[in-house]
Amino acid sequence: MTHVVLDASAILALLKGERGASKVAGVIADASVCAVNQAEVISHFVHLGAPLEDIRAMLGALPYIVVPADDALAWEAGDLRSMTASAGLSLGDRFCLALAKRVGAPAYTADKAWKDIAGDAGAKVVVIR
C-alpha cells in the first residue's frame, strides 16, 4: 500500500544526498512515483552524462512503485493547471499531485511553493527541506 507519493525533486534529493534526503529515505519503501516523475529523474541524470544502464541500475535499486500515467491521471493533472499556475508548478509536478490525490497519500517534494497550493489542489504536501 502506498503511504506517500514522491516528486522527482524528492528522489533527486535522496540520490544526491541533499538536505531532506533522510525524510525521503524514511518513507521510500512505502512510496509510489508517477512514470512522468520517474522520467524527470532519468532525464536529470542523462543530462549529466550518466549511461542509461547506470541510471536504470540506480533507480531499480529503489523500492518504490512506478505508476503509469493513464488517461484519468492526465485529466486530473490537466485540471490542476488553473490552481497551480500561480505557484509555477510544471506538468510533472501536477502529475505527482494528481497521483497523490488518487491514492490519498501525501506528496513529498523539495519545492516549497507546493505548500501554497496544496489546499486548493486537494492534496497533502510534505516539503522535505
LINBELRA-V563476 format. One record per pair of residues at least 12 apart in sequence whose ideal C-beta (glycine too) atoms are under 6 Angstrom apart, sorted by the first residue. I is the first residue (numbers start at 1). GAP is how many residues later the second one is. If there is no record, write none. Layout:
BEGIN
i=I gap=GAP
i=I gap=GAP
END
This chain:
BEGIN
i=2 gap=30
i=2 gap=101
i=2 gap=103
i=3 gap=27
i=3 gap=102
i=4 gap=23
i=4 gap=27
i=4 gap=101
i=4 gap=102
i=4 gap=104
i=5 gap=27
i=5 gap=94
i=5 gap=95
i=5 gap=100
i=5 gap=102
i=6 gap=25
i=6 gap=27
i=6 gap=102
i=7 gap=30
i=7 gap=89
i=7 gap=102
i=8 gap=29
i=8 gap=32
i=8 gap=33
i=9 gap=100
i=9 gap=101
i=9 gap=102
i=10 gap=14
i=10 gap=98
i=10 gap=99
i=10 gap=118
i=11 gap=30
i=13 gap=97
i=19 gap=110
i=20 gap=90
i=20 gap=108
i=20 gap=109
i=23 gap=105
i=28 gap=36
i=29 gap=34
i=31 gap=33
i=32 gap=33
i=32 gap=35
i=33 gap=31
i=33 gap=33
i=34 gap=33
i=34 gap=35
i=34 gap=61
i=34 gap=62
i=34 gap=65
i=35 gap=31
i=35 gap=33
i=35 gap=34
i=36 gap=33
i=36 gap=56
i=36 gap=59
i=37 gap=55
i=37 gap=59
i=38 gap=28
i=40 gap=52
i=42 gap=13
i=67 gap=32
i=69 gap=26
i=73 gap=25
i=76 gap=22
i=77 gap=17
i=77 gap=18
i=77 gap=21
i=80 gap=14
i=80 gap=17
i=80 gap=41
i=83 gap=37
i=83 gap=38
i=84 gap=33
i=87 gap=26
i=87 gap=29
i=87 gap=30
i=97 gap=24
i=97 gap=26
i=100 gap=23
i=101 gap=21
i=101 gap=22
i=106 gap=18
i=106 gap=20
i=107 gap=16
i=107 gap=18
i=108 gap=18
i=108 gap=20
i=110 gap=18
i=110 gap=19
i=112 gap=15
i=115 gap=12
END
